[in-house]
């Protein structure tokens, strides 16, 4: 393979890699929200604290998606 072929292939794989990389954070957010809803159903008086912790967990989980976006734009060395 020459350099042009590698560049063409890597250029078309980056969006696919980002799409696959977002599956993990999507599953993580689903688990975090589901467990929070379950916890609020068990102890409604803790809703305020649990909601804050849920948003913190979502922020950390979505950071993985932002890292995947950044990695998708890193050029391959030629």
KOLVOKOL-183818 format. One record per residue: residue number from 1; residue in one letter; x, y, z of N, C-alpha, C, O in turn. Coordinates in steps of 0.2 Angstrom, whole numbers, plus 5000, padded with zeros to 4 digits. Layout:
<node resi="NUM" resn="A" n_px="X" n_py="Y" n_pz="Z" ca_px="X" ca_py="Y" ca_pz="Z" c_px="X" c_py="Y" c_pz="Z" o_px="X" o_py="Y" o_pz="Z"/>
...
//
This chain:
<node resi="1" resn="X" n_px="5004" n_py="4994" n_pz="5000" ca_px="5000" ca_py="5000" ca_pz="5000" c_px="5004" c_py="5006" c_pz="5000" o_px="5009" o_py="5007" o_pz="5004"/>
<node resi="2" resn="X" n_px="5003" n_py="5011" n_pz="4996" ca_px="5006" ca_py="5017" ca_pz="4996" c_px="5003" c_py="5022" c_pz="5001" o_px="4998" o_py="5021" o_pz="5004"/>
<node resi="3" resn="X" n_px="5006" n_py="5028" n_pz="5001" ca_px="5004" ca_py="5033" ca_pz="5006" c_px="4997" c_py="5035" c_pz="5005" o_px="4993" o_py="5037" o_pz="5009"/>
<node resi="4" resn="X" n_px="4995" n_py="5036" n_pz="4998" ca_px="4989" ca_py="5039" ca_pz="4996" c_px="4983" c_py="5034" c_pz="4998" o_px="4978" o_py="5036" o_pz="5000"/>
<node resi="5" resn="X" n_px="4985" n_py="5028" n_pz="4997" ca_px="4979" ca_py="5023" ca_pz="4999" c_px="4978" c_py="5023" c_pz="5007" o_px="4972" o_py="5022" o_pz="5009"/>
<node resi="6" resn="X" n_px="4984" n_py="5023" n_pz="5010" ca_px="4983" ca_py="5023" ca_pz="5018" c_px="4979" c_py="5029" c_pz="5020" o_px="4975" o_py="5029" o_pz="5024"/>
<node resi="7" resn="X" n_px="4980" n_py="5035" n_pz="5017" ca_px="4977" ca_py="5041" ca_pz="5019" c_px="4970" c_py="5041" c_pz="5017" o_px="4965" o_py="5043" o_pz="5021"/>
<node resi="8" resn="X" n_px="4968" n_py="5038" n_pz="5011" ca_px="4961" ca_py="5037" ca_pz="5009" c_px="4957" c_py="5033" c_pz="5014" o_px="4951" o_py="5034" o_pz="5015"/>
<node resi="9" resn="X" n_px="4960" n_py="5027" n_pz="5016" ca_px="4957" ca_py="5022" ca_pz="5020" c_px="4956" c_py="5025" c_pz="5027" o_px="4951" o_py="5025" o_pz="5030"/>
<node resi="10" resn="X" n_px="4961" n_py="5028" n_pz="5030" ca_px="4961" ca_py="5031" ca_pz="5036" c_px="4956" c_py="5037" c_pz="5037" o_px="4953" o_py="5038" o_pz="5042"/>
<node resi="11" resn="X" n_px="4955" n_py="5041" n_pz="5031" ca_px="4951" ca_py="5046" ca_pz="5031" c_px="4943" c_py="5044" c_pz="5031" o_px="4939" o_py="5047" o_pz="5034"/>
<node resi="12" resn="X" n_px="4942" n_py="5038" n_pz="5029" ca_px="4935" ca_py="5036" ca_pz="5029" c_px="4934" c_py="5031" c_pz="5035" o_px="4928" o_py="5030" o_pz="5036"/>
<node resi="13" resn="X" n_px="4939" n_py="5029" n_pz="5039" ca_px="4938" ca_py="5025" ca_pz="5045" c_px="4936" c_py="5030" c_pz="5051" o_px="4933" o_py="5027" o_pz="5055"/>
<node resi="14" resn="X" n_px="4939" n_py="5036" n_pz="5051" ca_px="4938" ca_py="5040" ca_pz="5057" c_px="4931" c_py="5041" c_pz="5059" o_px="4929" o_py="5040" o_pz="5065"/>
<node resi="15" resn="X" n_px="4926" n_py="5043" n_pz="5054" ca_px="4919" ca_py="5043" ca_pz="5057" c_px="4916" c_py="5037" c_pz="5059" o_px="4912" o_py="5037" o_pz="5064"/>
<node resi="16" resn="X" n_px="4918" n_py="5031" n_pz="5056" ca_px="4916" ca_py="5025" ca_pz="5058" c_px="4918" c_py="5023" c_pz="5065" o_px="4915" o_py="5021" o_pz="5070"/>
<node resi="17" resn="X" n_px="4925" n_py="5025" n_pz="5066" ca_px="4928" ca_py="5024" ca_pz="5073" c_px="4925" c_py="5028" c_pz="5078" o_px="4924" o_py="5026" o_pz="5084"/>
<node resi="18" resn="X" n_px="4923" n_py="5034" n_pz="5077" ca_px="4919" ca_py="5039" ca_pz="5081" c_px="4912" c_py="5036" c_pz="5083" o_px="4910" o_py="5036" o_pz="5089"/>
<node resi="19" resn="X" n_px="4909" n_py="5033" n_pz="5078" ca_px="4902" ca_py="5030" ca_pz="5079" c_px="4903" c_py="5024" c_pz="5084" o_px="4898" o_py="5023" o_pz="5088"/>
<node resi="20" resn="X" n_px="4908" n_py="5020" n_pz="5083" ca_px="4909" ca_py="5014" ca_pz="5087" c_px="4911" c_py="5016" c_pz="5094" o_px="4909" o_py="5013" o_pz="5099"/>
<node resi="21" resn="X" n_px="4915" n_py="5021" n_pz="5094" ca_px="4917" ca_py="5024" ca_pz="5101" c_px="4912" c_py="5027" c_pz="5105" o_px="4913" o_py="5027" o_pz="5111"/>
<node resi="22" resn="X" n_px="4906" n_py="5029" n_pz="5102" ca_px="4901" ca_py="5032" ca_pz="5106" c_px="4896" c_py="5027" c_pz="5109" o_px="4892" o_py="5028" o_pz="5113"/>
<node resi="23" resn="X" n_px="4897" n_py="5021" n_pz="5107" ca_px="4893" ca_py="5015" ca_pz="5110" c_px="4894" c_py="5015" c_pz="5117" o_px="4889" o_py="5014" o_pz="5121"/>
<node resi="24" resn="X" n_px="4900" n_py="5015" n_pz="5120" ca_px="4902" ca_py="5014" ca_pz="5127" c_px="4899" c_py="5019" c_pz="5131" o_px="4895" o_py="5018" o_pz="5136"/>
<node resi="25" resn="X" n_px="4900" n_py="5026" n_pz="5129" ca_px="4897" ca_py="5031" ca_pz="5133" c_px="4889" c_py="5031" c_pz="5133" o_px="4886" o_py="5032" o_pz="5138"/>
<node resi="26" resn="X" n_px="4886" n_py="5029" n_pz="5128" ca_px="4879" ca_py="5028" ca_pz="5127" c_px="4876" c_py="5023" c_pz="5132" o_px="4871" o_py="5024" o_pz="5136"/>
<node resi="27" resn="X" n_px="4880" n_py="5017" n_pz="5132" ca_px="4878" ca_py="5012" ca_pz="5137" c_px="4879" c_py="5014" c_pz="5144" o_px="4875" o_py="5013" o_pz="5149"/>
<node resi="28" resn="X" n_px="4884" n_py="5018" n_pz="5145" ca_px="4886" ca_py="5020" ca_pz="5152" c_px="4881" c_py="5025" c_pz="5155" o_px="4879" o_py="5025" o_pz="5160"/>
<node resi="29" resn="X" n_px="4879" n_py="5030" n_pz="5150" ca_px="4873" ca_py="5035" ca_pz="5152" c_px="4867" c_py="5031" c_pz="5154" o_px="4863" o_py="5033" o_pz="5158"/>
<node resi="30" resn="X" n_px="4865" n_py="5026" n_pz="5150" ca_px="4859" ca_py="5023" ca_pz="5151" c_px="4859" c_py="5019" c_pz="5158" o_px="4854" o_py="5019" o_pz="5161"/>
<node resi="31" resn="X" n_px="4865" n_py="5016" n_pz="5159" ca_px="4865" ca_py="5013" ca_pz="5166" c_px="4865" c_py="5018" c_pz="5172" o_px="4862" o_py="5017" o_pz="5177"/>
<node resi="32" resn="X" n_px="4868" n_py="5024" n_pz="5171" ca_px="4868" ca_py="5029" ca_pz="5176" c_px="4861" c_py="5031" c_pz="5177" o_px="4859" o_py="5032" o_pz="5183"/>
<node resi="33" resn="X" n_px="4858" n_py="5033" n_pz="5172" ca_px="4851" ca_py="5036" ca_pz="5173" c_px="4846" c_py="5031" c_pz="5176" o_px="4842" o_py="5032" o_pz="5180"/>
<node resi="34" resn="X" n_px="4847" n_py="5024" n_pz="5173" ca_px="4843" ca_py="5019" ca_pz="5175" c_px="4843" c_py="5018" c_pz="5183" o_px="4839" o_py="5017" o_pz="5186"/>
<node resi="35" resn="X" n_px="4850" n_py="5018" n_pz="5185" ca_px="4851" ca_py="5016" ca_pz="5192" c_px="4849" c_py="5022" c_pz="5197" o_px="4846" o_py="5021" o_pz="5202"/>
<node resi="36" resn="X" n_px="4849" n_py="5028" n_pz="5194" ca_px="4847" ca_py="5034" ca_pz="5198" c_px="4839" c_py="5034" c_pz="5198" o_px="4836" o_py="5035" o_pz="5204"/>
<node resi="37" resn="X" n_px="4836" n_py="5032" n_pz="5193" ca_px="4828" ca_py="5032" ca_pz="5193" c_px="4826" c_py="5026" c_pz="5198" o_px="4822" o_py="5027" o_pz="5202"/>
<node resi="38" resn="X" n_px="4830" n_py="5021" n_pz="5198" ca_px="4829" ca_py="5015" ca_pz="5203" c_px="4830" c_py="5017" c_pz="5210" o_px="4826" o_py="5016" o_pz="5214"/>
<node resi="39" resn="X" n_px="4835" n_py="5021" n_pz="5211" ca_px="4836" ca_py="5023" ca_pz="5218" c_px="4831" c_py="5028" c_pz="5220" o_px="4829" o_py="5028" o_pz="5226"/>
<node resi="40" resn="X" n_px="4829" n_py="5033" n_pz="5216" ca_px="4824" ca_py="5038" ca_pz="5218" c_px="4817" c_py="5034" c_pz="5220" o_px="4814" o_py="5036" o_pz="5224"/>
<node resi="41" resn="X" n_px="4816" n_py="5029" n_pz="5216" ca_px="4810" ca_py="5025" ca_pz="5217" c_px="4810" c_py="5022" c_pz="5224" o_px="4805" o_py="5021" o_pz="5227"/>
<node resi="42" resn="X" n_px="4816" n_py="5020" n_pz="5226" ca_px="4817" ca_py="5017" ca_pz="5233" c_px="4817" c_py="5022" c_pz="5238" o_px="4814" o_py="5021" o_pz="5244"/>
<node resi="43" resn="X" n_px="4820" n_py="5027" n_pz="5237" ca_px="4821" ca_py="5033" ca_pz="5243" c_px="4820" c_py="5039" c_pz="5239" o_px="4824" o_py="5043" o_pz="5238"/>
<node resi="44" resn="X" n_px="4813" n_py="5041" n_pz="5239" ca_px="4812" ca_py="5048" ca_pz="5236" c_px="4815" c_py="5054" c_pz="5239" o_px="4816" o_py="5059" o_pz="5236"/>
<node resi="45" resn="X" n_px="4816" n_py="5053" n_pz="5246" ca_px="4819" ca_py="5059" ca_pz="5249" c_px="4826" c_py="5061" c_pz="5247" o_px="4828" o_py="5066" o_pz="5249"/>
<node resi="46" resn="X" n_px="4829" n_py="5057" n_pz="5244" ca_px="4836" ca_py="5058" ca_pz="5242" c_px="4836" c_py="5060" c_pz="5234" o_px="4842" o_py="5060" o_pz="5231"/>
<node resi="47" resn="X" n_px="4831" n_py="5062" n_pz="5231" ca_px="4831" ca_py="5064" ca_pz="5224" c_px="4836" c_py="5069" c_pz="5223" o_px="4839" o_py="5069" o_pz="5217"/>
<node resi="48" resn="X" n_px="4836" n_py="5075" n_pz="5227" ca_px="4841" ca_py="5080" ca_pz="5225" c_px="4848" c_py="5078" c_pz="5225" o_px="4852" o_py="5080" o_pz="5220"/>
<node resi="49" resn="X" n_px="4850" n_py="5074" n_pz="5230" ca_px="4857" ca_py="5072" ca_pz="5230" c_px="4858" c_py="5067" c_pz="5224" o_px="4864" o_py="5067" o_pz="5221"/>
<node resi="50" resn="X" n_px="4854" n_py="5063" n_pz="5223" ca_px="4855" ca_py="5058" ca_pz="5218" c_px="4855" c_py="5061" c_pz="5211" o_px="4859" o_py="5059" o_pz="5207"/>
<node resi="51" resn="X" n_px="4851" n_py="5066" n_pz="5210" ca_px="4851" ca_py="5069" ca_pz="5203" c_px="4857" c_py="5073" c_pz="5202" o_px="4860" o_py="5072" o_pz="5197"/>
<node resi="52" resn="X" n_px="4860" n_py="5076" n_pz="5207" ca_px="4867" ca_py="5079" ca_pz="5206" c_px="4872" c_py="5074" c_pz="5205" o_px="4876" o_py="5075" o_pz="5201"/>
<node resi="53" resn="X" n_px="4872" n_py="5068" n_pz="5208" ca_px="4877" ca_py="5063" ca_pz="5207" c_px="4876" c_py="5060" c_pz="5200" o_px="4881" o_py="5058" o_pz="5197"/>
<node resi="54" resn="X" n_px="4870" n_py="5060" n_pz="5198" ca_px="4868" ca_py="5057" ca_pz="5191" c_px="4871" c_py="5061" c_pz="5186" o_px="4874" o_py="5059" o_pz="5181"/>
<node resi="55" resn="X" n_px="4870" n_py="5068" n_pz="5187" ca_px="4873" ca_py="5073" ca_pz="5182" c_px="4881" c_py="5073" c_pz="5182" o_px="4884" o_py="5073" o_pz="5176"/>
<node resi="56" resn="X" n_px="4884" n_py="5072" n_pz="5188" ca_px="4891" ca_py="5071" ca_pz="5188" c_px="4893" c_py="5065" c_pz="5184" o_px="4898" o_py="5065" o_pz="5181"/>
<node resi="57" resn="X" n_px="4890" n_py="5059" n_pz="5185" ca_px="4891" ca_py="5053" ca_pz="5182" c_px="4891" c_py="5053" c_pz="5174" o_px="4895" o_py="5051" o_pz="5171"/>
<node resi="58" resn="X" n_px="4885" n_py="5057" n_pz="5172" ca_px="4884" ca_py="5058" ca_pz="5165" c_px="4890" c_py="5062" c_pz="5162" o_px="4892" o_py="5061" o_pz="5157"/>
<node resi="59" resn="X" n_px="4892" n_py="5067" n_pz="5166" ca_px="4897" ca_py="5071" ca_pz="5163" c_px="4904" c_py="5067" c_pz="5162" o_px="4907" o_py="5068" o_pz="5157"/>
<node resi="60" resn="X" n_px="4906" n_py="5063" n_pz="5167" ca_px="4912" ca_py="5059" ca_pz="5166" c_px="4911" c_py="5054" c_pz="5161" o_px="4916" o_py="5053" o_pz="5157"/>
<node resi="61" resn="X" n_px="4905" n_py="5051" n_pz="5160" ca_px="4904" ca_py="5046" ca_pz="5155" c_px="4904" c_py="5050" c_pz="5148" o_px="4907" o_py="5047" o_pz="5143"/>
<node resi="62" resn="X" n_px="4901" n_py="5056" n_pz="5147" ca_px="4901" ca_py="5059" ca_pz="5141" c_px="4908" c_py="5062" c_pz="5139" o_px="4910" o_py="5063" o_pz="5133"/>
<node resi="63" resn="X" n_px="4913" n_py="5062" n_pz="5144" ca_px="4920" ca_py="5064" ca_pz="5143" c_px="4923" c_py="5059" c_pz="5138" o_px="4927" o_py="5061" o_pz="5134"/>
<node resi="64" resn="X" n_px="4921" n_py="5053" n_pz="5139" ca_px="4924" ca_py="5048" ca_pz="5134" c_px="4922" c_py="5049" c_pz="5127" o_px="4926" o_py="5048" o_pz="5122"/>
<node resi="65" resn="X" n_px="4916" n_py="5052" n_pz="5126" ca_px="4914" ca_py="5053" ca_pz="5119" c_px="4918" c_py="5059" c_pz="5116" o_px="4919" o_py="5059" o_pz="5110"/>
<node resi="66" resn="X" n_px="4919" n_py="5064" n_pz="5120" ca_px="4923" ca_py="5070" ca_pz="5118" c_px="4930" c_py="5068" c_pz="5116" o_px="4933" o_py="5070" o_pz="5112"/>
<node resi="67" resn="X" n_px="4933" n_py="5063" n_pz="5120" ca_px="4940" ca_py="5061" ca_pz="5119" c_px="4939" c_py="5057" c_pz="5112" o_px="4944" o_py="5058" o_pz="5108"/>
<node resi="68" resn="X" n_px="4934" n_py="5053" n_pz="5111" ca_px="4934" ca_py="5050" ca_pz="5104" c_px="4933" c_py="5054" c_pz="5099" o_px="4936" o_py="5053" o_pz="5093"/>
<node resi="69" resn="X" n_px="4930" n_py="5060" n_pz="5100" ca_px="4930" ca_py="5065" ca_pz="5094" c_px="4937" c_py="5068" c_pz="5093" o_px="4939" o_py="5069" o_pz="5087"/>
<node resi="70" resn="X" n_px="4940" n_py="5069" n_pz="5098" ca_px="4947" ca_py="5072" ca_pz="5098" c_px="4952" c_py="5067" c_pz="5094" o_px="4956" o_py="5069" o_pz="5090"/>
<node resi="71" resn="X" n_px="4951" n_py="5061" n_pz="5096" ca_px="4956" ca_py="5056" ca_pz="5093" c_px="4954" c_py="5055" c_pz="5086" o_px="4958" o_py="5053" o_pz="5082"/>
<node resi="72" resn="X" n_px="4948" n_py="5056" n_pz="5084" ca_px="4946" ca_py="5055" ca_pz="5077" c_px="4949" c_py="5060" c_pz="5072" o_px="4950" o_py="5059" o_pz="5066"/>
<node resi="73" resn="X" n_px="4951" n_py="5066" n_pz="5075" ca_px="4954" ca_py="5071" ca_pz="5071" c_px="4962" c_py="5071" c_pz="5071" o_px="4965" o_py="5075" o_pz="5068"/>
<node resi="74" resn="X" n_px="4965" n_py="5066" n_pz="5075" ca_px="4972" ca_py="5066" ca_pz="5075" c_px="4974" c_py="5063" c_pz="5069" o_px="4972" o_py="5057" o_pz="5067"/>
<node resi="75" resn="X" n_px="4979" n_py="5066" n_pz="5065" ca_px="4981" ca_py="5063" ca_pz="5058" c_px="4986" c_py="5058" c_pz="5059" o_px="4990" o_py="5058" o_pz="5064"/>
<node resi="76" resn="X" n_px="4986" n_py="5053" n_pz="5055" ca_px="4990" ca_py="5048" ca_pz="5055" c_px="4997" c_py="5050" c_pz="5052" o_px="4997" o_py="5054" o_pz="5047"/>
<node resi="77" resn="X" n_px="5003" n_py="5048" n_pz="5055" ca_px="5009" ca_py="5050" ca_pz="5052" c_px="5010" c_py="5047" c_pz="5045" o_px="5008" o_py="5041" o_pz="5044"/>
<node resi="78" resn="X" n_px="5012" n_py="5050" n_pz="5040" ca_px="5013" ca_py="5048" ca_pz="5033" c_px="5020" c_py="5045" c_pz="5032" o_px="5022" o_py="5043" o_pz="5027"/>
//
